[in-house]
Amino acid sequence: KEIEGRAINTYGEQPQVDMAIEEMSELTKALLKYRIGFATLDEIREEAGDVQIMLEQLRILYGGTSDIEEYKLNRLWARMEAET
């Protein structure tokens, strides 16, 4: 978290939010390319790593998400249980 916080302080909030948007777009593109055979798993992993770093910066800026994640995972679990 130290590096992510320093990046926010160095580059500013809005540029890092813009970078998060860009990195998520690159992951989306890599996933679509992978689906049609034009990207590798390593490319997806690299883009996912970039997104993970930017997500941590978003958590620093806007607050944690563990409570929301827990709620949504429980909801997903309930849906899957209902399907079996």
RABEL-V36263 format. One record per run of one state. SS is the DSSP state (H for helix, E for strand, L for the rest). FROM is the first residue (numbers start at 1). TO is the last residue. If there is no record, write none. Layout:
SS_FROM_TO, SS_FROM_TO
This chain:
L_1_1, H_2_11, L_12_12, H_13_35, L_36_40, H_41_62, L_63_65, H_66_83, L_84_84
